[in-house]
Structures are given as structure tokens and as C-alpha cells.
Amino acid sequence: MSIKDTLKQDNIRTRIAFVIGLVFGVGLMAGEQGFLGDIWRYYSEDIIYLAKQHVILVLVSSGLAILVGVPAGIWLSRDWMARYSETALQIFNIGTTIPTLAILALSITLLGIGFTPAVFGLWVATLLPIVRNVYQGLREVPAYLKEAATGMGMTPRHILLSVELPNALYVIFAGVRTAVAVNVGTVPLAFLIGGGGLGELIFTGIDLNDPQMLLAGAIPVALLSMLADFLLAKAQYWLIPRGVNPLR
């Protein structure tokens, strides 16, 4: 199976997951009877309020990860950094090898309790997929394209902006999608250090042995994760030019 066929199948699976999540979400919100209807009736105000906090945490931490991760990946992909790149990637890998709870505990030590340490911990945990994909995407750009650009008299900066980044954009987007999906599922832990979010319903439901409260937090988290991945998949499809987009 070709890479293009594999990518198309991944895109189809994303659409199917989103449709299932959408149908499930509509059933949760519209149901007047049954278990899901009870969850919505009892916890709808809490779900809406905490979901806003959840989305803010995702947007801020993911945005900071993109702002740092993309330049870092570009920096590591340069030829003069080749001997240090693997070591540097292992340093970024710390964010995924260390348990997220340990990172959040470190955030408390450094920054206290609240929104800021939660963002810091999520930022550290989200960096690696972005840095790694930017690095790999740029390193995998065919050498003949860069040689042709050099022969045309383009400077290294122009080659990066006009040749390397456009050809690596699909791989970079894939890293962002992975990072955001992981981030959405990790944000509930921010509640443990006073960061807010839907984790309040999840962990309070666990403490009180209340399945309805637990699901009132867990179901929206799953739906938000699928929605974020779906929206980024559509952006990946439409924003990347046809000539360098294997899905088009």
C-alpha cells in the first residue's frame, strides 16, 4: 500500500470518528430520557463552564508549543546542527518519558498552583511531536530540490521558506494534530494543580464514586479530542497546496 493510500485511510478514519462523536454528542445533549439525558440535565451548566476552561488551556499550551516547537525543529534540521540534533531531540523527549503527573508536580515547585503552572506542564508534554515532525519533515525534503534551488541562486533562507517548509508542511501538520489530540486528553490532569477544566468533573466523580459525574467530564473530553483532530485534518487538507499534499 502506498503512502498516499495510507494517508487517505487515516483521513477516512478521522471522519468516521468525528461522525460517531457528533452523533454521540447530539444524543447526549438532546436526550430527554435515559442515562445520557440525565447527565446533561444535571451537569449541563458545569460542562459548558468547565469546557471553556478546558479549551482555553488547550489553545494556550498548544499555541506556545507550536511557537517554540516549529523554530526548534527548524534549528535542529540545519546541517551544522546534525551532530547535536539527536541529543537535543532526546532532551525534548523528556516531556513524554516523564509521567505527566511528575511534570505537573515540577510545575507546582517552580510556579505554584493555578493556571500558569498547568499551562507550563502541558506545554512541556506537548512539545516533542511538533519538534520531531518539523525536524523529520525538513530532513526528508529531497536533496535534488535543494540543489536545484541553490543552482538558481537562492539563499539558504529562501530555500527554507520557499522549498523546504512547503514540502515538509504535511508532516509538520501531522505533528501538530498529534500534539493537540494528546493535549486535549492530558488537560484533565490540570485540575489536580488548580488549573481548571473538565478534570474537575472526572476526578470529583471518582472521589464521590459517581459514574454520572465522571462521564459528564470524560465524554466531553473525548468529543473535544475528536473535534480538534477533525478540524486540524480539514485545515491540513485545504491549507496545504495540492502539489505537496498527498491527500489531494
DRENFI-661779 format. One record per residue (C-alpha): x, y, z. Coordinates in steps of 0.5 Angstrom, whole numbers, padded with zeros to 4 digits, always signed. Example, Ala and Ser with C-alpha at 12.3 -4.5 7.8 and 13.67 -1.06 7.14 Angstrom:
<atoms>
+0025-0009+0016/+0027-0002+0014/
</atoms>
This chain:
<atoms>
+0000+0000+0000/+0003+0007-0002/+0004+0013+0003/-0002+0016-0001/-0007+0011+0000/-0005+0010+0008/-0006+0018+0009/-0013+0017+0006/-0015+0012+0010/-0012+0016+0016/-0017+0021+0014/-0023+0017+0013/-0022+0014+0020/-0022+0021+0023/-0028+0023+0019/-0031+0017+0022/-0029+0018+0029/-0032+0025+0028/-0039+0023+0026/-0039+0018+0031/-0037+0023+0036/-0042+0028+0033/-0048+0023+0034/-0046+0021+0041/-0045+0029+0043/-0052+0030+0040/-0055+0024+0043/-0052+0027+0050/-0055+0034+0049/-0062+0032+0046/-0064+0026+0050/-0069+0028+0055/-0069+0021+0058/-0064+0015+0060/-0057+0016+0063/-0054+0021+0058/-0060+0025+0058/-0060+0025+0066/-0052+0027+0065/-0054+0033+0061/-0060+0036+0065/-0056+0035+0072/-0049+0038+0069/-0050+0042+0063/-0048+0048+0066/-0042+0045+0069/-0040+0042+0063/-0041+0049+0059/-0037+0053+0064/-0031+0048+0065/-0031+0046+0058/-0029+0053+0056/-0023+0053+0061/-0021+0046+0058/-0021+0050+0051/-0017+0056+0054/-0012+0051+0057/-0011+0047+0050/-0011+0053+0046/-0005+0057+0050/-0001+0051+0052/-0001+0048+0045/+0000+0055+0042/+0006+0056+0046/+0008+0049+0044/+0008+0051+0036/+0011+0058+0037/+0017+0054+0041/+0017+0047+0037/+0017+0050+0030/+0023+0054+0031/+0027+0049+0035/+0025+0044+0030/+0028+0048+0024/+0034+0050+0028/+0036+0042+0029/+0035+0041+0022/+0040+0045+0020/+0046+0041+0017/+0051+0045+0022/+0047+0042+0028/+0047+0035+0025/+0052+0032+0030/+0048+0035+0036/+0041+0034+0034/+0040+0027+0036/+0042+0029+0043/+0037+0035+0043/+0031+0031+0041/+0033+0027+0047/+0032+0033+0051/+0025+0035+0048/+0023+0027+0049/+0024+0028+0057/+0017+0031+0056/+0014+0025+0054/+0018+0020+0058/+0017+0023+0065/+0010+0022+0067/+0005+0028+0066/+0004+0028+0074/+0011+0029+0075/+0012+0034+0070/+0006+0038+0074/+0009+0037+0081/+0015+0040+0078/+0011+0046+0075/+0008+0047+0082/+0015+0047+0085/+0017+0052+0080/+0011+0056+0079/+0006+0055+0085/-0001+0053+0084/-0006+0055+0078/-0007+0057+0071/+0000+0058+0070/+0004+0052+0072/-0002+0048+0069/+0000+0051+0062/+0007+0050+0063/+0007+0043+0065/+0002+0042+0059/+0007+0046+0054/+0013+0041+0056/+0009+0035+0055/+0006+0037+0048/+0013+0040+0045/+0016+0033+0043/+0011+0031+0037/+0012+0038+0034/+0019+0039+0034/+0020+0032+0032/+0016+0032+0026/+0019+0039+0024/+0026+0036+0024/+0024+0030+0020/+0020+0033+0015/+0025+0038+0014/+0031+0033+0014/+0027+0029+0009/+0026+0034+0003/+0029+0031-0003/+0036+0034-0004/+0036+0035-0011/+0030+0040-0010/+0035+0044-0005/+0041+0043-0010/+0036+0046-0016/+0034+0052-0011/+0042+0053-0010/+0043+0053-0017/+0038+0058-0018/+0042+0063-0014/+0037+0062-0008/+0040+0064-0001/+0039+0059+0005/+0034+0063+0008/+0030+0063+0001/+0031+0056+0000/+0028+0054+0007/+0022+0059+0006/+0020+0057-0001/+0023+0050-0002/+0024+0046+0005/+0018+0049+0009/+0013+0048+0004/+0015+0041+0002/+0015+0039+0010/+0008+0042+0011/+0004+0036+0011/+0009+0032+0016/+0009+0039+0021/+0001+0039+0021/+0001+0031+0023/+0006+0033+0029/+0001+0039+0031/-0005+0034+0030/-0002+0029+0035/+0000+0034+0040/-0006+0038+0040/-0010+0031+0041/-0005+0029+0046/-0006+0036+0050/-0014+0035+0050/-0013+0029+0053/-0008+0031+0058/-0011+0037+0060/-0016+0034+0066/-0010+0033+0070/-0009+0040+0070/-0015+0040+0075/-0010+0037+0080/-0006+0043+0081/-0012+0048+0081/-0012+0049+0073/-0019+0048+0072/-0022+0044+0066/-0026+0038+0065/-0022+0034+0070/-0026+0037+0076/-0032+0033+0074/-0028+0027+0073/-0024+0027+0079/-0029+0029+0083/-0034+0024+0080/-0028+0019+0082/-0028+0021+0089/-0035+0021+0090/-0036+0014+0087/-0041+0018+0082/-0041+0015+0075/-0045+0020+0072/-0041+0026+0074/-0035+0022+0072/-0038+0021+0065/-0040+0028+0065/-0033+0030+0065/-0030+0024+0061/-0035+0025+0055/-0034+0032+0053/-0026+0031+0053/-0027+0025+0048/-0031+0029+0044/-0027+0035+0044/-0021+0031+0042/-0024+0028+0036/-0027+0035+0034/-0020+0038+0035/-0017+0033+0031/-0022+0033+0025/-0022+0041+0025/-0014+0040+0024/-0015+0035+0019/-0019+0039+0015/-0014+0045+0016/-0009+0040+0013/-0013+0038+0007/-0015+0045+0005/-0009+0050+0007/-0003+0045+0004/-0002+0047-0003/-0004+0041-0008/+0003+0040-0011/+0006+0038-0004/-0001+0035-0001/-0001+0027-0001/-0009+0027+0000/-0010+0032-0006/
</atoms>
